[in-house]
Amino acid sequence: MEDSSAFTPSVLERWRRRENLLPGLTLIALAAAGWAYVAYQAASLESMGSVMDAMGGMAMGGIGGIALFLSAWAVMMVAMMVPATLPLILLYRTIARNRLSFIRARVGMVTLLVGYIAVWTTAGLPVYAYALYAEGAGSLVTVLPALLLVVGGIYQFTPLKGACHARCSSPLFFLMQNWRPGAPGALRLGVLHGVDCLGCCAGMMVGLVALGMMNLPWMLTAAAIIFAEKTIPGSHLIARPLGVTMVVGGVVLLGVSLLGGMSPGMETM
């Protein structure tokens, strides 16, 4: 499966075809709009200072607060995840154009993306719960980010991480194994790929929550690592060094927070 990663010659030749230029540029523009939103929110953070204010003033409970938070989270996931998923979407379009009509191929591509983003949007629910909890956690808030960073680092060594990465980073193999015709099939592909991608990136996302959900440098770093893991041949070699770095960083933050009474990560959110 590693041989079918996004930048191997056989796969690259398929997804970079000329007919994919406009859809590819459209998806890149969509991701760029997401990053513009993230940059705006990051700039707003400088004058706000709390976790939930950084997410757009959504520190209220209830359905309204959840909806606002998940909307902002979905935009963040579009910014971070669409570039790394671009090869899969364009590969789908190439295959669909050979098997389906022009309209059905376009609808399928959009439906696949919707299913994928829906999974990542749902993943924002525990982040919302954590942010609300952190607002009233008292003295425990000083160690929560460090503990999350350690947990995220440990996850990098789990079999689940490895299995999800193997599927998530092999777009051609994934499509060959899971192809179904029509919009329902495309939706299924998007959801399945979203679940695999979430399983692959869960440790990284936990670390990002620990270090700052709206910290632009950390988000860019996470997005670059996710892109590398999902597209570059041999990217499975990234997981363990990254896990070691996260665990060590979490232990250091825990020590600093316990000894110095700091609130690591929270001031940068």
C-alpha positions in Angstrom: 0.0 0.0 0.0 2.9 2.4 0.6 3.7 2.1 -3.1 0.4 3.8 -4.0 1.0 7.0 -1.9 0.0 10.3 -3.5 3.4 11.2 -5.1 4.5 7.9 -6.5 4.7 8.2 -10.3 1.7 5.9 -11.2 -0.6 7.8 -8.8 0.7 11.3 -9.5 0.2 10.8 -13.3 -3.5 10.1 -12.7 -4.5 12.9 -10.3 -2.5 15.7 -12.0 -4.2 15.3 -15.4 -5.2 18.5 -17.2 -9.0 17.9 -16.6 -8.3 18.0 -12.9 -6.8 21.5 -13.0 -10.0 23.5 -12.4 -11.4 21.2 -9.7 -7.9 21.2 -8.1 -7.7 25.0 -8.1 -11.2 25.2 -6.7 -10.3 22.9 -3.8 -7.1 24.9 -3.1 -9.1 28.1 -3.1 -11.5 26.5 -0.6 -8.6 25.6 1.7 -7.1 29.1 1.2 -10.4 30.7 2.3 -10.3 28.4 5.4 -6.8 29.6 6.2 -7.9 33.2 5.8 -10.6 32.6 8.4 -8.1 30.9 10.7 -5.7 33.8 10.3 -8.5 36.3 11.1 -9.4 34.4 14.3 -5.8 34.1 15.3 -5.4 37.9 15.0 -8.6 38.3 17.0 -7.1 36.1 19.7 -4.5 38.6 20.6 -7.1 40.9 22.0 -9.3 38.2 23.5 -7.3 35.7 25.5 -9.7 32.8 26.4 -10.0 29.5 24.7 -13.5 29.8 23.6 -13.2 33.5 22.6 -10.5 32.4 20.3 -13.0 30.2 18.6 -15.3 33.1 17.9 -17.0 33.9 21.2 -18.7 30.5 21.5 -18.3 30.0 25.2 -22.0 29.3 25.7 -23.6 26.0 26.2 -26.7 24.7 24.4 -27.4 23.9 20.8 -26.5 27.5 19.6 -23.0 27.3 21.2 -22.3 23.8 19.8 -23.5 24.9 16.3 -21.2 28.0 16.3 -18.3 26.0 17.5 -18.7 23.2 15.0 -19.1 25.7 12.2 -15.8 27.3 13.1 -14.2 23.9 13.6 -15.4 22.7 10.2 -13.8 25.7 8.5 -10.5 24.9 10.3 -10.7 21.3 9.2 -11.3 22.4 5.6 -8.1 24.6 5.8 -6.0 21.8 7.4 -7.3 18.7 5.7 -8.4 19.5 2.2 -4.9 20.0 0.8 -3.8 16.6 2.1 -6.9 15.0 0.7 -6.7 16.6 -2.7 -4.9 13.6 -4.4 -7.7 11.3 -3.3 -10.5 13.6 -4.5 -8.8 14.2 -7.8 -8.2 10.5 -8.2 -11.8 9.8 -7.5 -12.8 12.3 -10.2 -10.4 10.7 -12.7 -11.9 7.3 -12.1 -15.5 8.5 -12.0 -15.1 10.3 -15.3 -14.3 6.9 -16.9 -17.2 5.1 -15.2 -19.9 7.7 -14.8 -21.4 10.7 -16.6 -19.9 14.1 -16.3 -22.6 15.3 -13.9 -22.5 12.2 -11.7 -18.7 12.5 -11.5 -19.0 16.1 -10.3 -21.7 15.3 -7.8 -19.8 12.4 -6.5 -16.7 14.5 -6.0 -18.6 17.0 -4.0 -20.4 14.3 -2.0 -17.1 12.6 -1.2 -15.8 15.9 0.2 -19.0 16.5 2.2 -18.8 13.1 3.8 -15.1 13.6 4.6 -15.6 17.0 6.3 -18.7 15.7 8.1 -16.5 13.2 9.9 -14.0 15.8 10.9 -16.7 18.2 12.0 -18.2 15.5 14.3 -14.7 15.1 15.7 -15.0 18.7 17.0 -17.6 17.6 19.7 -15.0 16.3 22.2 -12.9 19.4 21.5 -15.9 21.5 22.4 -16.5 19.5 25.6 -12.8 19.9 26.5 -12.9 23.7 26.0 -16.0 24.1 28.2 -14.4 21.9 30.8 -11.1 23.8 30.7 -13.0 27.1 31.3 -14.0 25.9 34.8 -11.3 23.3 35.6 -9.6 25.6 38.2 -6.1 24.5 39.2 -6.3 21.4 37.0 -6.2 23.6 33.9 -2.4 24.0 34.5 -1.7 20.3 33.7 -4.4 19.4 31.2 -2.5 20.6 28.1 0.6 18.7 29.1 -1.4 15.5 29.8 -3.1 15.8 26.4 0.3 16.2 24.7 1.6 13.0 26.3 -1.6 11.1 25.4 -1.3 12.3 21.8 2.3 11.2 21.7 1.6 7.8 23.1 -1.1 7.3 20.4 1.5 7.6 17.7 2.8 4.2 18.7 -0.5 2.3 18.7 -1.5 -0.3 16.1 -4.6 1.7 15.3 -2.5 4.7 14.2 -0.4 2.4 12.0 -3.4 0.7 10.4 -5.3 4.0 9.7 -2.2 5.6 8.3 -1.6 2.7 5.9 -5.1 3.1 4.4 -5.2 6.9 4.7 -1.9 7.4 2.8 -2.7 5.1 -0.1 -5.4 6.8 -2.1 -5.4 4.5 -5.1 -5.5 1.4 -3.0 -8.3 2.9 -1.0 -10.4 3.7 -4.0 -9.8 0.2 -5.5 -10.9 -1.4 -2.3 -13.9 0.8 -1.5 -15.3 2.1 -4.8 -19.1 2.2 -5.1 -21.0 4.0 -7.9 -23.2 7.0 -7.5 -23.6 9.7 -4.8 -24.3 7.1 -2.0 -21.0 5.4 -2.9 -19.1 8.7 -2.9 -20.6 9.6 0.5 -19.5 6.3 1.8 -16.0 6.8 0.4 -15.8 10.2 2.1 -16.9 8.9 5.4 -14.6 5.9 5.4 -11.7 8.0 4.4 -12.6 10.6 7.0 -12.6 7.8 9.7 -9.2 6.5 8.5 -7.8 10.0 8.4 -9.1 10.8 11.8 -7.6 7.6 13.2 -4.3 8.5 11.5 -4.2 12.1 12.8 -5.9 11.7 16.2 -2.7 12.0 18.1 -1.6 15.1 16.2 -5.0 16.7 16.8 -5.0 16.0 20.5 -1.5 17.7 20.6 -2.9 20.6 18.7 -5.7 21.1 21.1 -3.2 21.0 24.0 -0.9 23.6 22.4 -3.6 25.9 21.1 -6.6 25.3 18.9 -6.3 28.7 17.2 -2.5 29.1 17.4 -1.6 29.8 13.8 2.0 28.6 13.9 1.0 25.3 15.6 -1.8 24.8 13.1 0.5 25.4 10.1 3.0 22.9 11.6 0.3 20.3 12.2 -1.1 20.8 8.7 2.4 20.4 7.1 3.0 17.1 9.1 -0.5 15.8 8.2 0.2 16.6 4.5 3.5 14.8 4.6 2.0 11.7 6.4 -0.9 11.5 3.9 1.1 12.0 0.7 4.8 11.3 0.8 6.2 7.7 0.3 7.7 6.3 3.5 5.7 8.7 5.6 5.0 6.0 8.2 8.5 6.7 9.5 7.3 10.1 10.8 4.9 8.6 13.5 7.4 7.4 16.1 9.8 10.4 16.2 6.8 12.7 16.3 5.4 10.6 19.2 8.6 10.8 21.1 8.8 14.6 20.6 5.2 15.0 21.8 5.7 12.8 24.9 8.9 14.6 25.9 7.3 18.0 25.3 4.3 17.0 27.4 6.6 15.8 30.2 8.5 19.1 30.1 5.3 21.1 30.1 3.9 19.1 33.0 7.1 19.7 35.0 7.1 23.4 34.3 3.4 23.7 35.1 3.7 21.9 38.4 6.9 23.7 39.5 6.1 27.1 38.2 2.3 27.3 38.4 2.1 28.1 34.7 -0.8 27.2 32.4 1.1 25.8 29.4 -0.6 26.1 26.1 -3.8 27.7 27.5 -2.4 31.2 27.2 -1.6 30.6 23.5 -5.1 29.3 22.6 
